[in-house]
Amino acid sequence: MSYARARLMLGIAAVGAWVVASTVFLAIGGPGALPSVDAPASDQVAALAAVLGIYIAASLPFDLLGGLLLPRRYGRPHPGTDAFVLAWARGVLVQALVMAGALLSVMAAGRAGGSGAAIAVVAVLAVAIGVARLPLARLVADLSIEPGGSPDAVIVCATDPGFTGGISGAGNRMVLPASWARHLGPGLAVETDRRRWALGTPYVLGIAVAAMWTTVGAAVSFVLPGAGVQSAGELIAAGAWFTLWSFVGLLVLPSLSRPAVYAADAAALNAHPHQEVARVIRALDALQDDEPERPGGVEVIFHPIPSAGRRIRRLGDTRSGVRPWHVARLALPMSWCMLGLLGRAVHCNAGRPEMWVLLPSD
């Protein structure tokens, strides 16, 4: 089994475990054992802390496999054990604090203004997470900004070679890994032109669609059995329902993300030779899971970024147009504000804190 396929199996197992756990929790009436609206505030906070503690502990085996054991087994770059533990501890602590703060804010809004106010808070939090992914990612992981950027680019130093950066803020600056200058050489211009295409409208559309998906999912979750916005018990139940909503997103949102990849490739092809664009696509794929070809069925379900081979074969299609950029992977960190449990279970970032917020992009 290849490294890429091993990671995919890990992601399937991790996502499947949380989907099953959420389903069982709801089916056996788990929300009924949690604090109701009449419980004191200390019980509400304790219940949220307990659930987050269970989440951290139950995720550890998957993180250990994804961040340390699998890369070591396949001879891929990986941190030492001590470095992994420290980075993991920092990442889970920051994520837990963000989740707790978001849930307490939603509950406070729900108690003050009902479900409408809670939904509004979720919408604001989702957009805030989307726009502030770079500062949030730097809290989660040890990502340093290096000198030598430009008005539309910031250079970030990361340890994991799979780190790809993305776009920061309101969509006016791209985030580029410092290591790409060494790996790509002159080909770095290809990737900057691809990202430059995504600055502005495609990125803003991606944020808007991902935030809408998150907000609608919250609104649906709040009205399902056992859920609500008045207590920790109701919010935890809503989080379980939202995890199932996120699972649906893993299946349907990649179809919105793939066209933007092709459009960005077409934009790069307008400024660079076909051979150079193809070389850069292959080089960046090698830094990820090094899987230039995938079966069509596997790609449709699990990969919002098409395989390198498929992208290269599509380079002749120069249609670009405006497409929402990386909806599938923008929605995953947004899910933190609703206790979504799949954000760091997917195969591309399991056990890799540097990519829990800025998930791999093309």
Secondary structure, DSSP 8 states (H G I E B T S, - for coil): --HHHHHHHHHHHHHHHHHHHHHHHHHTTGGGGS--TTS-HHHHHHHHHHHHHHHHHHHHHHHHIIIIIHHHHTT-----HHHHHHHHHHHHHHHHHHHHHHHHHHHHHHHHHHHHHHHHHHHHHHHHHHHTHHHHHHHHS--EEEEEEETTEEEEE-SSTT---EEETTTTEEEEETTHHHHHGGGHHHHHHHHHHHTTHHHHHHHHHHHHHHHHHHHHHHTSTT--SSSHHHHHHHHHHHHHHHHHHHHHTHHHHHHHHHHHHHHHHTTS-HHHHHHHHHHHHHHTT------HHHHHHH-SS--HHHHHHGGG----------HHHHHHHHGGGGT-S-TTTSTTTTT-GGGSSS----
